Amino acid sequence: MLNLFKFFTKEDNKSKDIAKERLKLVLLHDRANVSPKFIEMVKSDISKVISNYMEIDEEGFDIRLSRVEHDDDSSTSALIANIPIKRMKNVGKNNG
């Protein structure tokens, strides 16, 4: 027999985890003193540079700050980028 309570609880936990992760990102942005405008400027600059070498999917392009935990119980901020590549450009290929 299907336990409906477990089904809904699992979904609630997933929503809770998503909300928790979003809150962590907000706190991280605050602690790093980084505004959403700054993140967009970084994203734009990265996009311009990478576009010299490859065609990227702008809609799928995502950057965010994340917290990286180290073995010594310290942590640092990291810039995580997800940049879908449509195709490589022929820039810099040796044709001979």
HELIX and SHEET records of a PDB file:
HELIX    1   1 LEU A    4  ARG A   31  1                                  28    
HELIX    2   2 PRO A   36  ILE A   50  1                                  15    
SHEET    1   A 2 MET A  54  ILE A  56  0                                        
SHEET    2   A 2 ILE A  85  MET A  88 -1                                        
SHEET    1   B 2 ASP A  62  GLU A  69  0                                        
SHEET    2   B 2 SER A  75  ASN A  82 -1                                        
END                                                                             
